[in-house]
Amino acid sequence: MAVHNGKRRQPSLAQLRAFAAVAEQLHFRDAAAAIGMSQPALSGAVSALEEALGVTLVERTTRKVLLSPAGERIAVRARAVLDEVGALVEEAEAVRAPFTGALRLGVIPTVAPYLLPTVLRLAHDAYPDLDLQVHEEQTASLIEGLAAGRLDLLLLAVPLGVPGVTELPLFDEDFVLVTPMDHWLGGREGIPREALRELNLLLLDEGHCLRDQALDICREAGRDDAPVATTAAGLSTLVQLVAGGLGVTLLPRTAVGVETSRSAQLLTGYFAEPAPTRRVAFAMRTGSARSAEYEELARALRDALRSLPVRVVRG
């Protein structure tokens, strides 16, 4: 067995490729032709592999080539290694080619139902070779997944203020007040923010960035207390609580059409300018190898969002 500086010498890919060809062809000349190598070079590579492994792989006769018992077993392993190397090279090529291979997109729950139809249609039509994989999670989990490499790109409300994360702004959207049918602010326009000081405002559970945004809006209006104890895990439940007369809530404009259509017991009210807003953006690891691809995707998505009730932000 070959030893180099006290360590076992590792077989090379060239040696494995040569032996795999011999194992398949059972003929040195045919094996050499199959992989574009001269016959002496191929024979030398197989001999070097035998020396490195310390076993005889091929029984050479004047008529034919036979694999030894060890050669039969090693041939299976060699082919598996070469297949994995080939897959690795293909993956690298997919990454080098824009909009191919897997893209693991993390999306917050207050964006996913309302933006994903546009995102998925864009991916299907413009990037058919892109393997888009969607993960819906709350903001903290998405940021952790991005930092750990579990996710590639995030779609969420910003600013995040997280070191090592670059934001690619997409759009701004207003918040709308959703009320029961008999509420005094239902259907009104030009609602002053100060009205939020006295409203029975329903919120999402802790961990949702939309909850924090609603509380910030209330504080800006001069309200310091958390509005109510009743909360919901998602916007659909939140709106149904409003329809049941338990209070009012704030919805981002992109969610209004979907959520309020589920009940005839709801009205929407609009704030006076400047209305409270949120910004939605892509977020990526700063210096990502795919940053140019993500920037191009952001540009394409901004164009695709023009039919939605948002104000597109030019990057």
Secondary structure, DSSP 8 states (H G I E B T S, - for coil): --EETTEE----HHHHHHHHHHHHHS-HHHHHHHHT--HHHHHHHHHHHHHHHTS--EEE-SS-EEE-HHHHHHHHHHHHHHHHHHHHHHHHHHHHSTT-EEEEEEE-TTTHHHHHHHHHHHHHHH-TTEEEEEEE--HHHHHHHHHHTS-SEEEEEE----TTEEEEEEEEEEEEEEEETT-TTTT-SSB-GGGGGTS-B-EE-TT-HHHHHHHHHHHHTT--S---S-EESSHHHHHHHHHTTS-BEEEEHHHHHHHHTT-TTEEEEEB-SS--EEEEEEEEETT-TTHHHHHHHHHHHHHHGGGSSSEE---
